[in-house]
Amino acid sequence: MVQPQPDGPMQWDMSGEDSGRILIIPPELAGNEVVIRLLCDNQQLREALRRSNQTLRQRCEEMEGWQQRIREEREFLSCRFQDARLLVEKLTLENHSLQGMVNGPGSSSNHSYTSSKTEVLPGHPARNGPLEEPKTLDQWERKRVEETEQQTQTTPLRSLPAEGDNEFLQLLKKHKEKTEEEMRELRRKTEELKRERDEGKEVIERQHRCIDHLRAKLFQTQISSNEEAVQLRSEAQHTSDWYRELEEKLDYLQKSSAQRDRTEALLKQKDKECAQLAKDCEALKAQATSLLGELNERQILLQKSDDDRKMLEEKLVSKVKALQAAERELDQQRKQHHVAMDKLLLQVQSLETALKAERHVVTEEKKKLSQLQHAYTCLFRDYDSKLKSEGGDLSSRLEEAERALAIKQDLIDKLKEEVEQQKGSLETVPVLTAQAEIYKADFLAEREAREKLNQKKEELQEQLTQTLAEIDRLKQEATSRARLEQMKMKYMDDFSPRPTLMPPQQVGVFPGAAFNTVPPNRNHILAPVNDPGPAGAAERPPDTRPMLRLCTSGRAFRLATCFRSTLRAGMSGSPTPPPSAEAEVLLKLLAGLETDRGDGSGKTGDQDSEFGQQLSGTRLGIGMDSCVIPLRHGGLSLVQTTDFFYPLVEDPYMMGRIACANVLSDLYAMGITECDNMLMLLSLSQKMNEKDRERVTPLMIKGFRDAAEEGGTSVTGGQTVINPWIIVGGVASVVCQPNEFIMPDGAVPGDVLVLTKPLGTRVAVNAHQWLDQPEKWNRIKLVVTKEEVKEAYYEAMFSMATLNRTAAGLMHKYQAHAATDVTGFGLLGHANNLAAQQKNEVAFVIHNLPIIAKMSAISKACGNLFNLLQGRSAETSGGLLVCLPREQAAKFCSEMKSLNSAQGASNGAWIIGIVEKGDRQARIIDKPRIIEVPPRGSQGANQDNSATNSDPSSYLS
């Protein structure tokens, strides 16, 4: 065995006291698990040894104090014993005097002789006591017994009192012997404690040697193998065994101290007995003086008591032996009880763990049961409400049918009366017909003349307009760049400038300048930019009709009364989608471009396999709302979309908001609620004069930026150009994880189709433009009033400007399977596109059409112009078409309604159809149910909405 060196690299103090040395551990062993565990065990042993030494010191101090008290008690007992001896001698003298009085004068000489001798005998040790006193109490007792026997032999007549004195002395002697016996036992126990302390010191020395040996072992751990680690663990276990033995010895010392306390209590009891004996001596003296005649009887009683005492002593000895045996048995039983207690504790711990597991299982089962009960209650409630709603609908339909029948009967009666009247007027029909032919001929001739005049007037006006426009263009071409820079400095001081791009000069195109529109924190207020009133500084209130009228008038923005954004565009609304055949060809061409990146390198798909592995993940390409491209950074994807549209409304601020909402709707259709970046594309019409251009451009930019801020993003840049038409659009980008967006391909049979915005925005916008065109207005004036058209226009404008962000957030909550936004292709076109993207073989069947009030009547009056009821009317910034589980659809619509009501809107969402097995196409039934959506702020909005949104599940019927 390798012995540890005194100057080794690992040395520390293992004594019980706190050591001032610093433990030095080699750096190669600092992270070793065995070294760390041994250091922890060493620290615990040091702490245990320190506590053990401290306890031993306390016990030694207590033992020294106890020995000092024993010495004081011995001195006190010796003093009391001398007092008792003097008392006995005094009583003996009085006894002799009483006997002399009883024997008479004949024995006076003997009495005097005896008394003098008696006085000499006890007085001798009193005089010579300090010089010849025995060294121990036993020698003194033996000497006293011999003197008493000698005195008894010389005075036979006084044997009875002497015998009584001897009995008392014997009692004192026995008490003294018992006390000395206890003293010897205490000395023996003290020696045992000292021996055990020496053994503890030896154990500590052995621990020191063991720790030194462990130090040597740890020093060799750099080159040792797993076997040496096992040996170190065994030695650590041996050290822990020694630690347990020390704890057992410490428990034994504690028990010894408790026994010592009991011995002290016995000594105090003996003191009390000595006091009681003193009292008995006084009583004996009184009996001896007053009851001398009864002394013989008392002696007999004393003999009997002596016999009883001997018997009691024998019984006491037997009882003490039995008590010792019982104590030994008790110790054994206590050890057995401790072992049994440990076993029971282990069993209790195992049972507690099993009980916890069972309780956990029971808790999980209770949770499942409560969830099942709640689901059953919800299903029963939905079923009950559906039955009630169906019953109410049937009853209302029956009542309506009865009323319609009554109305038809009245109409039939009226027609019969009119037929009778017409029969009487048939005689005047030929005359009236001739007059009508004459009037018709005159009217046609006059109309033809007016048309020719109007045609000539329009040609002259067009020539004049072209001439003026050419003159204005030539005048403004030289100063347009300086004025555009001046406009940027004047209205866009809060945007940081970017380098000016210089595209090639073209005829009719102004070289635009880039702009940066990183917005500060501003309130979303539909008010002019430089409006000094309180509306420009306060937070935006809920949408109301007076605010609509203020924001949609040109005078609110210091524009000309005749200014209309829609007059500066050759087309209005979203770009008209190409025909279906052309769209399919275009999508195929773009799909081909997606496989071939067109870099001219001629690389095939096999050559790009490594690049594809780096960008593996969920992809969504051409044909849907947004593109999803996996990034080379693991787990992230780029979702991006772009869109633009021509002027659709007359308010430039609202035009900017609608353009931004239209771009963001593509992201919201993917379930994405946060956008990272937006860019803006703005094309200004060359037909606008400089004054209008300077006023309109900041308003459109502000509307776009405010909508972006409402969506939680910002506009960081863009491009402005001069174009024949006004165009507003942008790009939205976001980098997200796969769980942040919903792929539009997960619809399953049994799902429900939900639409979050009403249809008919294009019809409302066109009807509002027809208010200034009498020829077109005459086509619809029989089915709608001008006030209703204006209300529908305001509703359409604010519906288009409303973000679909709330619906996107609820798509995750209610587990949507797929979604798209309804824009230029109309409801049916986008539903067909979404159905074609599904993984499962499904078909979309649409039963209900939520349409802005009166727009369906306008569409019917216009014939095939809009095709609103056929689902092909174009929409701009429309709602989301979402595929939801059947059990979640009603909750989705209810929450949408509550959230929109909190924001000032009166409508929510509608269940419009179902998903069934099919050929991945969408269709509208022959006679769909038309849901008239009243404009916000109208008097009947609350009643109609309560009828249409009270039970969303009833739409499926």
C-alpha positions, 0 to 999 in steps of 0.5 A: 500500500502506498503511504501518504506523504506529509507534503502531498498536494491534498492535505487538510485538517480532520480534527474536530476544531475549525481548521485554518488551512486551505484545501488545495485540490489539483485542477485535474481532480476538481471535477471528479465525482468521487473527489467531490463526494469524498470531500462532502463526506470528509466535511460531514465527518469533521462536523460530527467529530467537532460536535462529538468533542464538544459534547464530551467536553460538556459531559466532562465538565458536568461530571466534575461538577457532579463529583464536587457535589458528591464530595460536599454531600459526603462532608454534609453526611459526615457532619450529620453522622457526628451530630447523630452520634452525639445525640445517641450518647446523650440518650444513652446517658439519660437511659443510664440515669433513668435505670439508676433511679429504677434500681435504687440506692444499692446500685448507686455506686455501680451506677456512678462507676458505670456513668463515670466510665461511660462518660470517660469512654465517649468523651475520650474520642471526643477529646482525641477525635481530631488526632485519632479519628478513623480515616474512613466511615467504615473504620469509625463504625467498626470502632463504634460497634466494638465500644457498644458491645463492650458497654453492653457486656459491662452493663447487662441490665441496660441491654434494651436501650443499647440494643435500640441504639445499635439498631439505629446505628445499623440503619445508619450504617446500611444507609451509608453502605448503600451510599458508598455503593452508589458512589462506587458505581458512579466512580465505575461509570465515570471510569467507563465514560473516561474509557469510552472517551479514550476509545473515541479519541482512538477512533478519531485517530483511526479516522485521521489515519483513514483520511490520510489513507484516502488522501493517498488514494485521491492522489493516485486517482490520476493514474488509477482505474475503475477498481481504485474508484470502487476501493475508495467508495468502500473506504468511504462506506467504512468511514460512514460506518465508523461515523454511525458507530460514533453516533451510537456511542454518543447516544450511549453517553447521553443515556449515561448522563441521564442515569447520572441525573437519576442518581442525583435524584436518589441522593436528594431522596436520601437526604430527605430520608436522613432528615426524616431519621432525625425527626424519628430520633426526636420522637424516640427520645420523647417515647423513651422519657414518657413511655419507659414502661412500654419499652418491652413491648416496643422491643418485641415490636422492634424484633418483629419489625426487624424480621419484617425488614429482613423479609422486605430486604430479601424481597427488595433484593429479589425485586432489584434482580427482577428489575435489572432483568426487566431492564435488560429485556426492556433494552432488547425490546427497545432495540427490536422496536427500533428495528421494527419502527424502521421497517414500518417507516419504510413501509409507510413511505412506500405506501405514501408513494403508492397513495400519491400515485393513486391520488394523482390517477384519481385526480386525472380521472376526475378532471377527465370526468369533469371535462366530459360532463362539461362537453356533454352539457355544452352539446345538450345546450347546443342541441336544445337551442338548435331545436328551439331556433328551428321551431321558432323558424318554422313557426315564423315561416308558417306565419309569414306564409299565412300572411303572404296567402292573405296578401295574395288573396287581397291582391286577387280581389283587387285585380278582379276589381281592376279587370272590371274597370279595365273592361270599361276602359278598353273602348278608349285604348285605340285613341290613346294608342294613336296619341302615344305613337305620335308622342313617341315619334316626337320624343325619338326625334328630339332625343336623336337631336340631343344625342348628336349635340351631346356627342359633339360637345363631348368630343370638343370637351375631350379635345379641350381636356387633352390640350390643357393636359398637354400644356400643363404637362409641358409646364410642370415637367421642368419643376416637378422634381423640385416640387416633389422634394419640397412636398417631401420636406414639407409633409414627411419631416418624420421620415428619414430620406433615402437615396433618390433612384433615377430610372430611365426617363419615359414619356408620361412617367415621372421619375419618382423618389423613394421614401421611408415611412418609419412611423412614430407612435400616433393615434389612429384618428380619421382626421386631417394631418394638420387638423389643430382641433381636439380630434387630432390629439385624442384617441379615435372614438368608435366609428359613427356616421358624422365622422364618416361624412367628415372624412369622406368629404373633400372639404375636410382635407382642403381639397376642391369640391369636385375632387374625386380619387376615382376620377383619376383612375381608368379603372376602380377597385382591385385589378380585374382578375383574368378569365379562368382559362387565362388564369390557369395558364398563368399559374402553370407558367409561374409553377414552371418558373418555381421549379427553374430559378432562371439563373441561366446556369442550367442546373437541374433538380439533382444538382440542387438537392443539397440546397433543397436539404438546407431549405427543407420545410413547409412550402406554399407557392404560387396560387394562394394568398401568401408564399411560405419559404423555409429559411436556411435558419433552422425552424423559421419560414418567410411568409410574404405577400404583395397586392395593389389596387386602383382608387375605390373610394373618394377619400384618399386617407381611407384609400390608404387604410384600405390598401394596407388592410388588403395587403395584410389580409393575405397574412391574416388568412394564414393565421398570422397576427404579427407582421415584421415589415411593410413596404408601400407602393404609391403611383400618382396620376399625371392628370392631377394638378400640383396642388391636389398632388401635394395634398393627397399624397400625405393623406394616402401615406398617413392612411396606409401607415395608420393601418399598419400601426393598428396591425402592430407593424410599421412601414419602413420604405417604399416607392412613388412614381408618376402614372396615368392612374392612381395605384396604392399597394404594398408588400408585407413580410414576416419571419415566423415558426411553423406553429405561428401559421396555419397551412390552407390545406387541412379541411376535412368533411364535416367542417363548417365555412365561416365568413367574417365580413359581408359581401357587396362592397363593389356593388356599394361603391359603384352605386355610390358613384352612380349618384352623380350619373343619372343614366345609371342611377335610373336603373336602380332608383326603384329598388333603393334610395339615395340615403340607403346607398350612402349608408351602404357605401359608408358600411362598405368603406369601413368594412374594407378598412377593418383589419382581419387581425381579430379573426386571425387570432381566433383561428388558432384558438378554435383550431381552424383547418384552412382559410383564405381572404375574399378579394378580386375573384369573389367568394366562389372564385376564392372558395374554388381556389381553397378547395383545390389546395386541400389534401383531402377530397372535399367540396365546399357547399355554400348555403348562405350569403351575408350581403350588405343591405339592399345590395342584392336588390341592386345586383338583381336590378343590374342583371349580370353586371355584378353576379353578386348572388352567383358569388363572382362579384369582386371584393376588396379587403374582404373577410376571411373564409375559414374552415372550422370544426362544427363544434367550434363554429358557433363559439367563433362567431359569438366571440367575433360578434362580442369583439366587434361590438366592443370596437363599435361594429355591429356585425360579427361572422356568419356560417355560410356553408359546410365541407363534404366529400367531393372533387375539390370544388366549391358551389353555391346552391340554387337558392341560397339564403340571403342574410341582409347585413344592416349598415352600422348606425342604422336604426334596425341594426340591433334587431336584424343582427339579433335575428341573424347572429343569435344562433349561428348554427341555424345558418346550416339549416 
